[in-house]
Amino acid sequence: MRQETEATTVANEVRCTECDTVARGPATSWRAYITGGFDEEPVEVVVYCPECALRELGPAPAQPT
């Protein structure tokens, strides 16, 4: 069975969910997470700038070497 999904187009910018800051240049130290998708909630991508990510989520997970 195939599930239908709806796509949303957004501007070409990376914006922090918490403080509304827009990334200038590559957003390499920013963090993004997929949320929702349960109990008919829409799936969303939430993005945090480095400062908000540290405050809200703690240190970033270690990257595999």
Secondary structure as UniProt FT lines:
FT   TURN            17..19
FT   TURN            28..29
FT   STRAND          31..35
FT   TURN            39..40
FT   STRAND          44..48
FT   HELIX           50..57
//
